[in-house]
Structures are given as C-alpha cells and as structure tokens.
Amino acid sequence: MTATTAPFTATPVRAARRPSARLRAWATRAPLLPALVFMIIVTQLPFVATLVISFFDWNALYPKTRRFTGLDNYRQVLTDGALRHSVWTTVLLTVTVVLVSLVLGLALALLLDRRFRGRGLVRTLLIAPFLVVPVAAALLWKHVLYNPEYGLLNGLLHYVGGPQPDWISHTPLLAVEASLVWQWTPFMMLILLAGLQSRDPEQIEAARVDGAGDWQIFRHLTLPHLRRYLELGALLGSVYIVQNFDAVFTITSGGLGTANLPYTVYQSFYQAHENGLASAAGVLVVIGSIVIATFALRVVSSLFREEVSGA
C-alpha cells in the first residue's frame, strides 16, 4: 500500500493591511489640527463668552450686582434712540462708502484695462491707499487734509480765494466717508480689474466688427460679465466697513452724529462700563457680518463654478 502525501501548500504571507479611508483622512488633516484648535481658542471661545455676558445686566463698576436679564440688552439696543441712530449711521456709512468705492473703482479699472505708457506705475500708485494702515490713513485725512489752519484742502481754497471751512465740524459724516472711500476704492478696482481681464477678447472683437460702439460693448457685454465681481466687491467691502472703527474714532471720536455701532460698542464698554449692553451690540454686529459674509461666500463659489464651466 503506497502512502500518499498531501501536496505541500505554502502558507500565504499576510499582506500589510492598508489604512482605511477614514484613517487616511485623519492622517491628512492631522497637521491642521493645531491651527484649528488655536483658531477656536482665539476666536470662538471669546465669542461664546461675549454671547453669555450679553444676557446679563453687568456693570464693570459693580460686578457683584450682575444678574441674568435674558434678551433685555438686545431689546435696549434695538429700542434705545442713541443705539438705533448708531445702527442707522452704520448702514448709511456702509452703503455710501461701498457704492462710491464701486463706481470709482470701476472707472479706474476701465482705465487700467487699457494699455498706455507707465500703466504699471499708475497701478502701483492707485493700490497704495489700500496698503496704508487704517489708523494712519485716518490721521492723514484728519491732519494733512482736513485741518482748518494748515490742511491741504483749505490751503488750495486759500490759493484760489475760496472759503476755508472746518471740514470735520461742518460735514463730519462726509469727512469719515471720504477717508474710507479713498482707502477702499483700490480694493474695488483690483476686483473689477480682474473681472475685466477675464473677458473673452474674441467676443469683444466680434462685437466691434458688428459695429458696436464702446458704450454698447460696456452696457451689453462688460456690465453683465462684471455683475458677479460687482456683487463680490460690494459684499466683501460691506463686511469690513460695517465693522470699521478706526476712521470714526480717529477723525471725529464718535461725535457730531458719526458714532456707528462698533464705536457704540466701544463707548458702552470702556466709558459706560456696561459689559452686558456692549456685548449685545457686539453680537448684533457679528450676526450682521456673518449674514453678509454668507452671501459673499456664495458669490465666490458661483464665480469659481463659472470659471470651471467656462474652462
């Protein structure tokens, strides 16, 4: 009887397990965790603390008498005459600065979209105001331009024999708006210039061949193409100008009816020591900024989608 031997089968070597998709995702995101934790600590925890304080009647001079009041601080912000005026001033300041900056930025973008000698130098000079520190820009306008005794504006008016008004006293809100327009027009110009340079040159050339003039091309081709860029500039500008504090504080110190909501928050917190009321006003500013920023992000996303679909 012949013994049969079973065929020898080698034990398969166990392959190293590949990391799961979830593990790979965590490994990819792990380097970002310190930055995320830092951002949460620096931004979100103070906001949560501000939100909690906004529900209390809390005066810094009498910390032991603080008490929970619910939505009373928000009700006071929305019903108090001075606070409502600061909200209206914020809206008026933001709308005026954004609209004027957009119009001037569009005009400058159309100018820089043309080729001419020295265009690079002109573009650099036009961008410069946006690079100036906000407080320095406000001080520049307050002392170099608006000063009634040695300011440049009154110096020019004296040269031509015109009146020499005290600009800040006579037109306080306009003085603040002018300084902000000067600083934000380059920002609008850069966004709109990017939009102009993304136009299809063949489409413009075809319109010219068909007999379209400059105004017709601007009205029927350029403006529709720039719609998203105009919306983006308006929304991003609104996010920052709603929160503007430097110009109001430096030029007018919130007087003469120029106190906007951020300055009112500062005034309530540092001068009246009303922590709860100032926190409620600050939360409203943040909510308004978030609403505007949400629309801005949607516009940015739509711009990216249009670029991808047109590629």
KAFENSUL-V125729 format. One record per helix or strand of 3 or more residues. SS is the DSSP state (~ for helix, > for strand). FROM is the first residue (numbers start at 0). TO is the last residue. If there is no record, write none. Layout:
ss->SS from->FROM to->TO
ss->SS from->FROM to->TO
//
This chain:
ss->~ from->20 to->52
ss->~ from->59 to->64
ss->~ from->71 to->78
ss->~ from->80 to->111
ss->~ from->118 to->130
ss->~ from->133 to->144
ss->~ from->151 to->158
ss->~ from->166 to->169
ss->~ from->171 to->196
ss->~ from->200 to->208
ss->~ from->213 to->241
ss->~ from->245 to->251
ss->~ from->260 to->270
ss->~ from->274 to->309
//
